[in-house]
Amino acid sequence: MPEILPAGAAVSGRLPPPVFGVGLIEAIPEATILALADSLDADGDGISGRPNWVTPPPWVPSDEPGAEPGPRLGRFSRKGQVSTLLQQVTEAYHQDIGVTSDFLPVENTNPQTSRAAEAADRVPDPEIPAATIRSVLAYIRTLAPPAPGADTPERQRGRVVFHSVGCASCHVPVLMTGPSSIPALANRPVYLYSDLLLHDMGSGLADNRP
């Protein structure tokens, strides 16, 4: 059944984020990211990145990285709206493909779907256990990013230009992870080309969504 957008609905195109390397992003210390923040452009370089503080939903266990008490630094999902990989995986199941779990056991309702169609779903909720979410979480957390290519002369020239025009001020080439319970993620460089902060790109690029 095709979805009919209501009049006045905000529409904004999105590229889905990659799922490789997110365990490395999770392992970057919060202090490393906050050290790059300059929301008022105090240094006058024209860059004013700011952290996005979020409160994890109550169903995320507090022992998950990024779910400790109090506002946490968002580093996943659109505009850094999510602070934990467990929330990211659970909501991908729930919101993207409509699969309920022990963490989110209630189906999303679609106002354009008839009650008869909803009643035809005879699979009891929750459809997958917490163990499945955690298995996928372990897989995603350890899925390695592609290895950097050879450092050719062309790449070296591009690197010089990249830095000389100021791209690296926002697109920080390398961030370091801190300690991790997973040795492969601990104390290693992440070639992220990001500062994991929010930037005001101006009205021409704004989608006017929260």
C-alpha positions in Angstrom: 0.0 0.0 0.0 1.6 3.3 -1.1 1.9 5.9 1.6 0.1 9.2 0.9 1.8 12.2 2.5 -0.5 14.7 4.1 -0.6 18.3 2.8 2.2 20.4 4.3 4.3 17.4 5.3 8.0 18.3 5.6 10.1 16.2 3.2 13.9 15.9 3.3 16.1 13.4 1.5 18.4 11.2 3.5 21.3 8.9 2.8 21.3 6.1 5.3 24.4 6.1 7.5 26.9 3.3 7.2 26.9 0.7 9.9 30.6 -0.1 9.8 33.0 1.5 12.2 30.3 2.6 14.7 32.0 0.7 17.5 35.0 2.9 17.0 32.9 6.0 17.1 31.3 4.7 20.4 34.8 4.3 21.8 35.9 7.9 21.2 36.0 9.6 24.6 33.4 12.2 25.2 36.1 14.6 26.3 37.9 14.3 22.9 34.7 15.4 21.1 33.9 18.2 23.6 37.5 19.6 23.2 36.6 20.4 19.6 33.4 22.2 20.4 33.3 26.0 19.9 29.6 26.9 19.7 30.3 30.7 19.9 33.3 30.6 17.6 35.5 32.0 20.3 38.7 31.5 18.2 37.2 33.4 15.2 37.9 30.7 12.7 34.4 30.7 11.4 33.7 27.2 12.8 31.1 26.9 15.5 30.5 23.2 16.1 28.4 22.3 19.2 27.6 19.0 20.9 24.0 17.7 20.9 23.0 16.6 24.4 20.3 13.9 24.6 18.6 11.9 27.3 18.5 8.2 26.5 15.0 6.6 26.7 14.3 4.8 29.9 14.2 1.4 28.2 18.0 1.6 27.5 19.9 -0.1 30.3 22.0 2.4 32.2 25.1 0.2 31.9 25.2 0.7 28.1 27.9 3.1 26.8 26.3 6.4 26.4 23.4 5.7 28.6 24.8 6.8 32.0 22.6 9.0 34.1 22.1 12.6 32.9 22.2 14.1 29.4 24.6 12.3 27.2 26.5 13.3 24.0 24.6 12.3 20.9 26.9 10.8 18.3 24.6 8.5 16.2 21.6 8.9 13.9 20.4 12.1 12.2 21.9 15.2 13.8 23.3 13.2 16.7 19.9 12.4 18.2 21.1 9.0 19.7 23.8 8.4 22.3 23.8 4.6 22.4 24.3 1.9 19.8 21.7 -0.3 21.6 19.1 2.4 20.9 20.2 2.8 17.4 19.9 -0.9 16.6 16.6 -1.3 18.5 15.0 1.6 16.8 16.2 0.5 13.4 14.3 -2.8 13.9 11.3 -1.0 15.3 11.0 2.1 13.1 12.7 1.1 9.8 11.3 -2.5 9.4 8.5 -2.7 11.9 10.0 -5.4 14.1 9.1 -5.3 17.8 11.5 -6.4 20.5 11.7 -6.8 24.3 13.0 -3.2 24.4 10.2 -1.8 22.2 7.4 -4.3 22.3 4.6 -2.2 20.9 4.0 -1.9 17.2 4.1 1.5 15.5 0.6 2.4 14.2 0.1 3.8 10.8 -2.9 6.1 10.5 -3.2 5.2 6.8 -3.5 1.4 7.5 -6.9 -0.1 8.1 -7.7 -1.9 11.4 -8.3 -5.0 9.3 -4.7 -4.8 7.9 -3.3 -4.4 11.4 -5.3 -7.2 12.7 -3.9 -9.5 10.0 -0.5 -9.3 11.7 -0.8 -12.5 13.8 2.8 -12.6 15.0 2.7 -11.9 18.8 4.7 -9.0 20.1 7.5 -8.8 20.9 8.7 -10.4 17.8 12.4 -10.8 18.7 14.0 -11.1 22.2 16.6 -8.8 23.7 19.2 -11.5 23.0 18.7 -11.0 19.2 19.2 -7.2 19.6 22.3 -7.8 21.6 23.7 -10.2 19.0 23.2 -7.7 16.3 24.6 -5.0 18.5 27.8 -7.1 19.0 28.1 -7.6 15.3 27.6 -3.9 14.5 29.9 -2.8 17.2 32.8 -4.9 15.8 32.2 -4.4 12.1 35.4 -2.8 10.8 35.5 0.1 8.4 37.3 -0.3 5.1 41.0 -0.1 5.3 42.6 3.2 4.0 43.9 3.0 0.5 47.5 3.4 -0.5 49.1 6.8 0.2 49.7 7.7 -3.4 51.1 11.1 -4.6 47.7 12.1 -5.7 46.3 11.4 -2.2 49.2 13.4 -0.7 48.4 16.4 -2.9 44.8 16.2 -2.0 45.7 16.1 1.7 47.6 19.3 1.4 44.7 21.1 -0.3 42.2 19.6 2.2 44.2 21.2 5.1 45.1 24.4 3.3 41.5 25.4 2.5 40.3 24.6 6.1 38.3 21.5 5.5 40.1 19.8 8.4 38.7 22.3 10.9 35.3 20.5 10.8 36.2 17.3 9.0 38.8 16.3 11.6 40.8 13.5 9.8 41.7 11.4 12.8 40.2 10.9 16.3 41.5 8.4 18.9 39.5 5.9 20.8 40.0 5.4 24.5 39.9 2.3 26.6 37.4 -0.3 25.6 36.3 -3.7 26.8 36.9 -4.9 23.2 40.7 -4.8 22.6 40.3 -4.3 18.9 38.5 -0.9 19.6 40.8 0.4 22.3 43.3 3.2 21.8 43.4 3.3 18.1 43.0 5.9 15.4 39.6 6.4 13.7 39.8 8.0 10.2 36.4 9.6 10.6 36.8 13.0 9.0 34.3 14.4 11.4 34.2 16.2 14.7 30.8 14.6 15.7 29.4 18.1 16.4 26.4 20.0 15.0 27.1 22.8 12.6 24.8 25.5 11.3 25.2 25.3 7.5 22.9 28.2 6.7 19.4 28.5 5.5 20.3 27.3 2.0 21.1 23.8 3.3 18.7 23.7 6.3 15.7 21.3 6.1 13.9 23.2 8.9 13.3 20.0 10.8 14.2 19.7 14.6 
